[in-house]
């Protein structure tokens, strides 16, 4: 592990956790949905250069199913903890909401 990795870990550990509150649950739900879309987009980019296997039928149906499978992979990944994007996104959403209310 290099110094940059260590600094990133310390920085992430120092960030305050969101406290449960009125808007917290809704902000986290929206942030998790955003993270799932982000992950799905990254996974779809990864699959772009890989052709559909002709043994499984191929064609446009396979492309549609691949896209649906990718979306499901992304949602599952986020449900298991994700990449760590949801918490900072939710924090920013709440901050924007507080700033607009003031």
C-alpha positions in Angstrom: 0.0 0.0 0.0 1.5 3.3 -1.0 1.1 6.7 0.8 -1.7 7.8 -1.5 -3.8 4.8 -0.6 -3.1 5.3 3.1 -4.1 9.0 2.8 -7.3 8.0 1.0 -8.2 5.5 3.7 -7.6 8.1 6.5 -9.6 10.7 4.6 -12.6 8.3 4.2 -12.4 7.2 7.8 -12.4 10.8 9.0 -15.6 11.7 7.1 -18.5 12.0 9.5 -21.3 9.4 9.0 -24.7 10.7 8.2 -27.1 10.8 11.1 -30.5 9.3 10.8 -33.1 12.0 10.4 -36.1 13.1 8.5 -34.5 13.4 5.1 -31.6 10.9 5.6 -33.5 7.8 4.4 -34.8 9.5 1.3 -31.4 11.1 0.5 -29.7 7.7 0.9 -32.3 6.0 -1.3 -31.7 8.5 -4.1 -27.9 8.3 -3.6 -28.0 4.5 -3.8 -30.1 4.7 -7.0 -27.6 7.2 -8.4 -24.7 4.9 -7.5 -26.5 1.9 -9.2 -26.9 3.9 -12.4 -23.2 5.0 -12.2 -22.0 1.4 -11.7 -24.4 0.0 -14.4 -22.9 2.6 -16.9 -19.4 1.5 -16.0 -20.3 -2.1 -16.4 -22.0 -1.5 -19.8 -18.9 0.3 -21.0 -16.8 -2.7 -19.9 -19.1 -5.1 -21.9 -19.1 -2.9 -25.1 -16.1 -4.7 -26.8 -17.2 -8.2 -25.9 -19.3 -9.9 -28.6 -22.4 -12.0 -27.7 -21.7 -15.7 -27.6 -23.3 -17.4 -30.6 -23.7 -20.6 -28.6 -26.4 -18.9 -26.5 -28.3 -17.5 -29.5 -26.8 -14.1 -30.0 -28.8 -11.4 -31.7 -30.6 -8.4 -30.4 -32.3 -10.4 -27.7 -29.0 -11.3 -26.1 -28.0 -7.6 -26.1 -31.2 -6.7 -24.3 -30.8 -9.4 -21.7 -27.1 -8.4 -21.2 -28.2 -4.8 -20.5 -30.8 -6.0 -18.0 -28.3 -8.4 -16.3 -25.8 -5.5 -16.1 -28.5 -3.3 -14.3 -29.2 -6.2 -11.9 -25.5 -6.6 -11.2 -25.2 -2.9 -10.4 -28.2 -2.9 -8.1 -26.9 -6.0 -6.3 -23.5 -4.5 -5.9 -24.9 -1.3 -4.4 -27.2 -3.3 -2.1 -24.1 -5.1 -0.8 -22.3 -1.9 0.1 -21.4 -0.5 -3.3 -18.3 1.5 -4.2 -18.8 4.1 -1.4 -20.4 6.8 -3.5 -23.9 6.8 -1.9 -22.9 8.3 1.5 -21.0 11.4 0.1 -23.7 11.9 -2.5 -26.4 11.8 0.1 -24.4 14.2 2.3 -24.2 16.6 -0.6 -27.9 16.3 -1.4 -28.8 17.1 2.3 -26.3 20.0 2.2 -27.9 21.4 -0.9 -31.3 21.0 0.6 -30.3 22.8 3.8 -28.6 25.6 1.8 -31.8 26.2 -0.3 -34.0 26.2 2.8 -31.8 28.9 4.5 
